[in-house]
Amino acid sequence: MVQIIQKQDQRTGKLTEGKVKRILTSSQVHPHGIKVELDTGKIGRVQQLS
């Protein structure tokens, strides 16, 4: 499980939890976090691993 921040939640800092379905960032490191798609279809950048 990971916690991501979606684009529309960047100002509020609201995190969304879910299971990673697909990794969208091609590099291994990214200054804003690796972009992933959750199994629910939501897309965001990883903030925490849980």
N, CA, C and O of each residue as an XYZ file, in Angstrom:
200
protein
N       0.837     -1.183      0.000
C       0.000      0.000      0.000
C       0.885      1.252      0.000
O       1.944      1.293      0.627
N       0.419      2.248     -0.713
C       1.124      3.525     -0.766
C       0.125      4.651     -0.547
O      -1.085      4.469     -0.681
N       0.655      5.807     -0.211
C      -0.168      7.005     -0.123
C       0.326      7.950     -1.202
O       1.517      8.252     -1.282
N      -0.607      8.419     -2.038
C      -0.254      9.319     -3.126
C      -0.946     10.655     -2.929
O      -1.920     10.779     -2.186
N      -0.413     11.642     -3.618
C      -1.093     12.936     -3.674
C      -1.488     13.152     -5.129
O      -0.646     13.118     -6.026
N      -2.772     13.373     -5.348
C      -3.272     13.601     -6.690
C      -3.070     15.063     -7.065
O      -2.946     15.922     -6.191
N      -3.037     15.343     -8.359
C      -2.795     16.703     -8.862
C      -3.748     17.719     -8.218
O      -3.315     18.786     -7.783
N      -5.037     17.389     -8.158
C      -6.016     18.344     -7.622
C      -5.905     18.520     -6.108
O      -6.485     19.455     -5.555
N      -5.172     17.639     -5.431
C      -5.030     17.716     -3.967
C      -3.697     18.312     -3.531
O      -3.402     18.337     -2.336
N      -2.890     18.789     -4.463
C      -1.563     19.294     -4.105
C      -1.631     20.491     -3.168
O      -0.782     20.621     -2.286
N      -2.608     21.361     -3.332
C      -2.719     22.552     -2.461
C      -3.123     22.171     -1.040
O      -2.621     22.746     -0.074
N      -4.031     21.200     -0.912
C      -4.527     20.821      0.414
C      -3.632     19.786      1.089
O      -3.619     19.687      2.316
N      -2.886     19.017      0.304
C      -2.027     17.974      0.863
C      -2.771     16.692      1.191
O      -2.228     15.823      1.873
N      -4.011     16.557      0.717
C      -4.813     15.361      0.988
C      -4.193     14.145      0.309
O      -3.913     14.165     -0.890
N      -3.982     13.086      1.091
C      -3.382     11.863      0.570
C      -4.455     10.819      0.288
O      -5.477     10.758      0.972
N      -4.208     10.002     -0.729
C      -5.103      8.912     -1.101
C      -4.318      7.613     -0.982
O      -3.205      7.509     -1.496
N      -4.895      6.620     -0.303
C      -4.206      5.353     -0.094
C      -4.716      4.303     -1.069
O      -5.900      4.277     -1.407
N      -3.812      3.436     -1.518
C      -4.221      2.369     -2.414
C      -3.063      1.463     -2.770
O      -1.942      1.618     -2.287
N      -3.375      0.510     -3.634
C      -2.396     -0.468     -4.090
C      -1.932     -0.083     -5.494
O      -2.755      0.239     -6.351
N      -0.622     -0.114     -5.735
C      -0.067      0.288     -7.026
C      -0.431     -0.739     -8.098
O      -0.199     -1.939     -7.945
N      -1.005     -0.230     -9.181
C      -1.322     -1.071    -10.342
C      -0.215     -0.946    -11.383
O       0.179     -1.929    -12.010
N       0.287      0.301    -11.562
C       1.248      0.562    -12.618
C       2.122      1.748    -12.245
O       1.636      2.728    -11.680
N       3.414      1.665    -12.558
C       4.342      2.784    -12.337
C       4.426      3.578    -13.637
O       4.705      3.015    -14.695
N       4.188      4.877    -13.558
C       4.145      5.711    -14.758
C       5.426      6.499    -15.003
O       5.689      6.888    -16.141
N       6.228      6.745    -13.972
C       7.486      7.479    -14.122
C       8.554      6.518    -14.625
O       8.739      5.436    -14.067
N       9.260      6.921    -15.687
C      10.255      6.020    -16.282
C      11.572      6.006    -15.508
O      12.280      4.999    -15.522
N      11.915      7.113    -14.827
C      13.166      7.143    -14.074
C      12.961      6.536    -12.685
O      11.833      6.414    -12.209
N      14.066      6.160    -12.046
C      13.995      5.541    -10.720
C      13.809      6.570     -9.613
O      13.348      6.238     -8.521
N      14.169      7.821     -9.896
C      14.067      8.879     -8.899
C      13.396     10.090     -9.546
O      13.629     10.387    -10.718
N      12.563     10.783     -8.775
C      11.942     12.014     -9.261
C      11.802     12.961     -8.075
O      11.370     12.536     -7.003
N      12.157     14.238     -8.240
C      12.132     15.163     -7.099
C      10.745     15.355     -6.475
O      10.656     15.680     -5.291
N       9.670     15.164     -7.231
C       8.317     15.345     -6.696
C       7.652     14.027     -6.332
O       6.519     14.019     -5.851
N       8.338     12.919     -6.555
C       7.784     11.606     -6.253
C       7.484     10.834     -7.526
O       7.202     11.422     -8.570
N       7.545      9.522     -7.432
C       7.275      8.650     -8.570
C       5.771      8.661     -8.854
O       4.961      8.498     -7.942
N       5.406      8.853    -10.116
C       3.986      8.879    -10.487
C       3.516      7.449    -10.722
O       4.149      6.684    -11.449
N       2.389      7.101    -10.092
C       1.841      5.750    -10.191
C       0.334      5.813    -10.452
O      -0.313      6.835    -10.225
N      -0.199      4.695    -10.932
C      -1.639      4.516    -11.050
C      -2.047      3.469    -10.029
O      -1.452      2.394     -9.961
N      -3.064      3.783     -9.234
C      -3.559      2.834     -8.250
C      -4.529      1.861     -8.907
O      -4.993      2.106    -10.020
N      -4.837      0.763     -8.228
C      -5.773     -0.224     -8.780
C      -7.181      0.348     -8.934
O      -8.024     -0.242     -9.610
N      -7.436      1.501     -8.304
C      -8.739      2.173     -8.452
C      -8.772      3.082     -9.679
O      -9.821      3.625    -10.027
N      -7.607      3.248    -10.341
C      -7.532      4.111    -11.517
C      -7.046      5.518    -11.205
O      -6.812      6.307    -12.120
N      -6.892      5.843     -9.922
C      -6.424      7.178     -9.540
C      -4.933      7.284     -9.807
O      -4.190      6.318     -9.635
N      -4.502      8.470    -10.231
C      -3.094      8.714    -10.572
C      -2.546      9.816     -9.690
O      -3.202     10.834     -9.467
N      -1.334      9.605     -9.187
C      -0.690     10.616     -8.356
C       0.749     10.259     -8.089
O       1.266      9.265     -8.598
N       1.390     11.084     -7.282
C       2.804     10.866     -6.942
C       2.905     10.279     -5.536
O       2.224     10.718     -4.610
N       3.765      9.285     -5.403
C       3.938      8.578     -4.131
C       4.527      9.534     -3.098
O       5.531     10.201     -3.346
N       3.878      9.585     -1.933
C       4.351     10.393     -0.810
C       4.854      9.517      0.323
O       5.830      9.862      0.989
N       4.185      8.367      0.553
C       4.570      7.483      1.648
C       4.259      6.031      1.260
O       3.326      5.745      0.509
N       5.070      5.147      1.798
C       4.796      3.713      1.683
C       4.179      3.266      3.005
O       4.642      3.662      4.074
N       3.149      2.453      2.934
C       2.526      2.006      4.195
C       2.355      0.509      4.209
O       1.850     -0.045      5.185
